[in-house]
Amino acid sequence: MKKLNNADLLEKTRKFVDKANVNKAKFARSAGISDYTLYEWLNGKRVVSPDTLEKISNYLSQFNSILK
């Protein structure tokens, strides 16, 4: 997956969670971030660090077929 900016990655994450019907807590743990961070970010209440964005991007890269 190409490097995404915050807004693009947020959109892709929302799409993945909705389309794959993934539990957000499980997604967060699998991506290596806290549940709280994911919830706050998805709800627009938090800006995440570049390291966190990279973790999310790396995790999502496993699911390119779902994201297309």
Buried (B, 14 or more C-beta within 10 A) or exposed (E): BEEBEBEEBBEBBEEBBEEEEBEEEEBBEEBEBEBEBBBBBBEEEEEBEEEBBBBBBEBBEEBEEEBE
